[in-house]
């Protein structure tokens, strides 16, 4: 009924014109002395013809509406299903739609090519920048070893502290380089995921070793009991997520430590990273996975970028792994990854 009312409104001039003609003809015939019953018979015949034409016109109108609504849902497929135009303006409208569709495809192809070029450039840049980073790390380690071999070295020697600070800054640079690469790859919409059965220890232990120095320097304890658990996931991307979760745990924990555990349930395999850090405020918690959102912790830590948890959530969404984040300000944060029903418990030798 809504479509019919719209059809009547759009053709109101035509109906008004027909009504005007009927009134003129009726008045003319009355003035010429034609009997009223003959006029009524003619008017009834005209009304029948107008009704048939109105219904036929509405049928075509509704058919066109349904086709347009179908095109709105999937215009790329429906373009080839447009009905043959009956009028010149319909043909011109269809030509405009096809031109716009071609222009849209051209712009999308250009954007994909630009994104691919950007991803390739960042990949190349990361691999190139890793060489001077590795060389700088080697030089700093040699400097540290030289100081540690000195017999007269005193506790809290400023030279050792300076080298440790250099190591921390270099480690932070490595983190940001890796984050830039993963951020670009994730935005490229490429299928870089390789699903296979992965031992959780093979994912968790490298992340622990990567942040071992950070735990030692901040005097934080780390609790993790290896488990013979395997699940179907992408080892590289899941490892990056754990790196980010451990990075946040170390960054925002001043005393106490971090506990990592992996276990199975009916829902699948769970990986939990829980710390005793400063926590996340209740008003920030719903938004911490938004891109660029730092919240209150962004004022506490000037190095906060608001990208880490956004990447974690985006990657886990692509992997199909639910992600749960709970926190209490001043008491700590608990991050949990669930590797769905496809995960299976395996006691591997």
Beta strands, then each sheet from edge to edge (+ up, - down):
strand 1: 196-199
strand 2: 221-224
strand 3: 230-233
strand 4: 257-265
strand 5: 268-275
strand 6: 322-328
strand 7: 332-339
sheet 1: 1+ 3-
sheet 2: 2+ 4+ 5- 7+ 6-
end
